[in-house]
């Protein structure tokens, strides 16, 4: 047995030396290659007279009072989401009523909705509550399907002076909606494979509206739309998602 000890000791020393060498190599700096030369921006046509007004109307939105909707105790959680959609239909008959209205099926199928939205043929989706205006009180983010097509209406409501006010309105084909900070982010499909549109609406305290602050086409990395992580808003206690 004593004759084998030098061999074991030599093997142990070799093992320790290899480990130390590996540890030192793991933290070493490695070159990343040559750095591209920075190029300053070029200002084009400096003598061009600046425009004083937009060539067309951007969708900057406008606040809309939801008439007849009571907000008991200024608590937006106590507002009936289905009643809010019904009020929009009344206030915009050109979109929802009549044989030529583009979203006439939405109005017809509201008959399937109840105070507890449990799915089925009701077009109203689950409501979400989160403080988007920064006043310390929850606001209402509401979605409903625009039928007979395949678009989704996304709305944001807040309480101003004891009244329910719509501060954001967006109609589009939607693949996802996220709430982040004071913003609503809407993802929509693109005709170009591997890309999607992302629209970000952000609360502006001066305008007292949610304004379209970002409009981007972004690569998703594949031909399919990939889900993205986001903070989870708290769902409505009185509504659940309806089946498509």
N, C-alpha and C positions, 0 to 999 in steps of 0.2 A: 504493500500500500504506500509506504513513504516514497518509493521511486516514482510514483505517478504525480506527486504534488507539483514538481516544477512544470510539468506539461500543462496541468490545470491552471497554474498561475500565469503561464505565458498566454494561454487562451483567454483568460479573464482580462489581462492587460490589453490584448489586441481588441477585444470586444469594446472595452471602455474607450480606447483610442478612436475606434470607428464611430462610436456614438458621439464623442466630442466633435469629431470632424463633421458629422452630419448636422449637429446643432449649429455649428458655426456657419455652415453653408446655407442653412435655411434663412438666416437673417441677413445675408449679404445683399448688396445693391447690384442690380443688373441694368445695363443700358436698355433704353426703350427705343433706340434708333434715333435718327435725325429728326429734329423738330421743324415743321413747315414754317416758312417765313410768314410773319404776320403781314396782312395786307389791309391798309386803311380803307375806309369806305370812300367811294367817289360820288360826289354830288353832281347829278346830271341836270343839264339845262338851268343853270343858275339865274338866267335872265327871264325864265318863264314866269308870267304873272300868276300868283297864287289864286286858287279858286276861293270865292267867298261863300259858296253854298254847295251842298252835295248835288250830284247829277241825278240821283234818285233817292227815294226815301229809304233809309235804313230802318230796320225794325227795332226802334229804340223803346217801344212799348209805351203804355200810359196807364195810369191808375184808373180803376173802375170801381165805383161803389156798388156793392151787391145789395140792391134795394129789397127791403122787406126781410132781410136776414137778421134775426136777433142774436146778440152775443151775451148770454146771461152772465153777469158778473165779470164782463170783459174776458171770459175764459174761452179761448178758441176751441178747446177740447169739447165744449158742450154744443158746438155748432154741428148740425147734421150735414155730412158731406153730400148726401143725395139731394138735399134741399138746395145746396149751393149750385149743383149742376142744373137743377130745374130752373133756378133763377137765371143762370146764364142762357138757357134756352129761351126763356121769356124775353130777356133783354136783347137777344140776337136771333130773332125769328128767321132772318134771311139765311142763316146757316143751318137751322135745325127743323124748321117747319115748312110745309108745302112740298108739292110733288117734285120740285126742282132743287130743293135744299140739299147741299152736298152731304150733310150729316143727319138726314131725316131719320135713319134707322136708330141712331143714338137716342133721339127723343122718343121713338116708339118703344124701345126696349127699357126705358126707365120705368115702365109699368111693372117690370119684374124686380125692381129694387125695393128694399125695405130699409127700415132704420138700421138693422143689422145686415150689412152686406156680406152674404155668405157664398157668393159665387153664382153659378148658373148663367143665365142670360143677361144679368145686370151688367151694363158697361162700365160702371164705376169701380175703380180699383181701390186697393187699400190706401188709406190716408196715412200720412206721416207728419210727425210734429217735431219741430226743432227751431231754435231761435236763429233765424237768418237775418234779422234786422238789427240785432245787437242791443235791444231794449230790455233784455232779461226775461222776456216772455216768449213762449213758443209761438211759432207761426205754422200755418197749415200748408203742406205740399200735397196737392191732389192731382190724380190722373184719371182719365176716363177714355175709353176707346171711341174713335170717330168712325162711325159705321154708316154705310156698308163697306168702306175702304179698310185700309190696314194702317191707319195713322193713329197716334195717341196724343191726346191733349194733356199738357203738363201746366199746372197752374200753381201759383203761390199766393196765399192770402195772409193779411195781417189785420190787426185791430187798430184803428185810428179814431180817436174820439168816440169810442164806444160803438163804432160801426165796422162792418167787415168790408175790407177793401182788397181788391185783386191788384197785386203789384208785379206779377209776371204772367205772361201767357205765351205758350209755344205749342204749335201744332206741327207734327212731323212724323215720319216713319222712325221708330225708336228701337234701338237694340239695348239700351241701358240708360238708367238715370242714377246719379249719385249726388249726395249732399256732402259738401266739404267746406268747413268754415262758414263764410257768409255767401257761399255760391251754390248754384245748381248746375251740374254738368250733365249734358244730354249727349249721348252717343247715337249716331245715325249711320246707316249703311251707305257705302259709296259704290258707284258703278265700277270703280277700279278695284280689282281683286287685291287683297292684302292691305287695303286702306279703309279708314273710316273717318267720318266727320265728327268733331267734338265741338260743342257749343257751350260756353260757360257764361252763365248769367250771375251777376254779382250785385249785392245790395249797395246802392249809392245813397248815403244819408242826406246829401244835398238835394237830389232829385226825389228822394223818398220813393224810389223805384228800384227794381232789379234791372240792370242794363246789360246788354250783350257785350261783354268785355273781351271775349276770345272766340274766334271762329277759325278753326284749324282743320286741315286734312292731315291725318297722322297715319303712319305705317303701323300695322298691327303685327307684322312679322310673318304672316302666313295668308293664305287665301280665305281664312275664316276669321270672324271677329273673335278676339280673345277677351275674356272677362278681365276686369281690372279691380284691384282691391280698393275699398273705400271705407270711411267710417260709417257705421250702421246707425241710421236714425231710429228713434223709438217709434214703433208702429202705433196706429190708432187703437185705443182700447175698445172702440165700438165698431170697428170695421176690419174685415179680412179680405184677402185677395180674391177676386172673382176669377172663375175659370174662363179660359179663352175658347 
